[in-house]
Amino acid sequence: MPTCAEEGYDANYATWWALLAPPDTPEAIQIHLARCVQAGLGKRQRSKSFMASQGLEPNYVGPDEWQEFVQMESEKFRPVLEELDLAAD
């Protein structure tokens, strides 16, 4: 099976995870959750060591940047999804 690059697609991507909350979550709780996640992704040596042992390189994206990040990722893969007839309208 050919790779995405061999088929002419820019396939440079990363796996990402997100912590999501309902849209009506109070701002104070959103800020608290964001700070906890950020703290867990690199400020604690135990977390850093565990992630490194799993081959993970965490890159925190805060709530304000999240929507832009998802939009960029979506646009990056749109050509592949369209060709496979999997793109959302």
C-alpha positions in Angstrom: 0.0 0.0 0.0 1.5 3.4 -0.9 2.1 6.0 1.8 0.2 9.3 1.8 3.4 11.1 0.7 3.8 8.7 -2.3 0.2 9.5 -3.3 1.1 13.3 -3.2 -0.4 14.2 0.2 1.3 16.2 2.9 1.1 13.7 5.6 3.1 15.4 8.4 0.8 15.1 11.4 0.7 14.3 15.0 -1.8 12.5 17.2 -3.6 14.8 19.7 -5.8 14.4 22.6 -8.2 17.0 24.2 -10.1 17.6 27.4 -13.5 19.0 26.5 -16.2 20.4 28.6 -19.8 21.3 27.9 -20.2 24.8 26.3 -22.0 26.1 29.4 -19.1 25.3 31.7 -18.4 28.4 33.9 -15.2 30.3 32.8 -13.6 29.8 36.3 -13.9 26.0 35.9 -12.5 26.2 32.3 -9.5 28.2 33.5 -8.9 25.7 36.4 -9.1 22.7 34.1 -6.7 24.3 31.6 -4.2 25.1 34.3 -4.3 21.6 35.6 -3.8 20.1 32.2 -0.9 22.5 31.5 0.7 21.6 34.8 0.4 17.9 34.1 2.1 18.3 30.7 5.6 19.1 31.6 5.9 21.0 34.9 6.1 17.8 36.9 9.2 15.7 36.4 7.2 12.5 36.9 4.8 13.4 34.1 7.6 14.4 31.8 9.5 11.2 32.4 6.5 9.0 31.8 5.5 10.8 28.6 9.1 10.6 27.3 9.2 6.8 28.1 6.1 6.5 25.8 7.7 8.4 23.0 5.3 11.4 23.6 6.3 15.0 23.1 3.5 17.1 24.7 2.6 20.4 23.3 0.0 22.3 25.3 -2.7 24.2 23.3 -4.9 26.3 25.5 -8.6 27.0 25.2 -8.1 30.2 23.2 -5.9 28.4 20.6 -7.9 25.2 20.4 -10.5 26.2 17.8 -7.8 27.5 15.4 -5.7 24.4 15.9 -8.7 22.1 15.0 -9.5 24.2 12.0 -5.9 23.9 10.7 -5.9 20.2 11.2 -9.2 19.8 9.5 -8.1 21.8 6.5 -4.8 19.9 6.3 -6.7 16.6 5.8 -9.6 17.9 3.7 -8.1 16.8 0.3 -7.6 13.2 1.5 -11.1 13.1 3.1 -12.7 14.6 -0.1 -11.0 12.1 -2.3 -12.2 9.2 -0.1 -15.6 10.8 0.0 -15.4 11.2 3.8 -15.5 15.0 4.1 -18.3 16.6 6.0 -20.3 19.2 4.1 
